[in-house]
């Protein structure tokens, strides 16, 4: 007489049914997602670090703590800023270390085993971002205001970082923009004593980190998804960039014709050539996923035209 498996206890059968129902529901939810939600490119984000030269310079000047405070704040703000662009599926290298605890990334299957040593090289990623801080300045200057005779201290922070954007599948460096930012505040001395709200200067560092992270995020999105005209109606154009993408009502953006790739005959390198300048657009409204602008210069702006964001410069003080 052959052996017959005993029937599963009712509790076990119920658990299996529940698991099957949950799996089916999850699959149905995934299929129901809009195509745009399923086609987001994966961006692997490396942990932000200072250059070796900057780290040594800050150590000599006893400014390592201040520099680290800004960089660590920038590291967390960067993921948030990139998420707000709604353009990527994000994988943060610094978060992976926490999620995996002490597991080896190369053996986990999450990181490509052949390139596990490369910062941010995550399996399935289309783009890879490596950000290095190459300049940090904290300066306090005593001042006397001639008009009132009062004394004060001007506190100034400057931060410069390079954001290297790679094609994760080929290792090709797509762009390495340098981003700079400055924050200044003045503490006025009242009646011979420090102002009661002098604490506000401590807010400069996190504000510096947050704004720098936003600028880096916007430049990264510009590399992966250039701002383009996706619809034209008379003098009104619709752009593929919305809230969170660093675009603001009132800004004037320059417009170029569609870019094209050309090949250097000597090296075989593929060079992306910018199209010709064809006009300017003033942004009039910004929505979550798109923006609208008014053509203020040029009459050849059509679908596919590429926009360049207004350039910002730090004036020496």
Phi, psi and omega in degrees: 000125184286161180280136179243129179298131175294148179297148179292142175302149181306323181297317180296317179298321181295319179296317180296318178297318179297318180296320179295320180295318179296317180297318180295320180295318180296319179295318179296322179294319179297317181292332182279348180296145176300152183303324181298327181287335182269348186255008180296135177287149179272128177246120177268127186250118176281155178291136182288133180224154173280157172293161181298318181297319180293318180300319179291321180295317179294326178293320178295325183269004182057042179240015183298318182297314180297317180297315181296323179300316180293315183294318180294322177293320179296323181301316181283323180294330184296316179297318179297316181295321178292323178297323182291343177286340179062028184250341187231158159266124191258140171229117181261125181299319182294326178288325180300320181300320179288319182294322182271356183055243184258015180291154177280125183296325181293329181271349187283339184089350180277324179255140177303118186299328183287343182225030184298335182284344181278127182301125174080006181279093185250138181302133178088354182283138175271322181235154179226132181244124175238116183247128177237136176271122184249355178206135177217127181230127171237122187225134175240120183238124177285137182224153171240123182272113188300325185295324185245344183079000180283154177258157179199174178233126175265121180253126185230134175241136171232143181219136178227136181218151175249127181252105181268120180253120182249151164282111188294336182280331182247343184081003181290134175282115182278318179194152180223068181291147174259127184245133181234152179207154179218141175230134182228140173216155181237129177262119178267136178270124180258125174051041174082000179234163181291150179294150183291335182260029178300343178302338183299335180293334177291342178281348181295320184295309177297326177294321177299314181296316182296315182292322178296317179300319179296319180295318178297315180302317181295321179293323178296315179297322179299325179289312184284320183225083180305147178292121185233155171279124180248354177199143178228130176221106186057242180261004182258131179239149175249135183247155182272034180222130182236202181303136183094352181258012176076031179239135186228145176300138180099340179288150176248120182251141175278148185239135180236155175293165181305138178283164175214156182269135173234158184249130175288117183294338181279318185252343184080002181289141178270125183244129177273117182263129177292143177289174182285152177292125184236356178161193179222150180230135174259125181288129182248335179205150181231123178252175182303319186243358182203172178220160175237145180223166179245131179290119181251349179203133179097148181235010181248021182280122180226182179300134181100347177297147185250139182253147172250131181289153177303138181275140177246140178233149176264120179278135177298142181244000000 
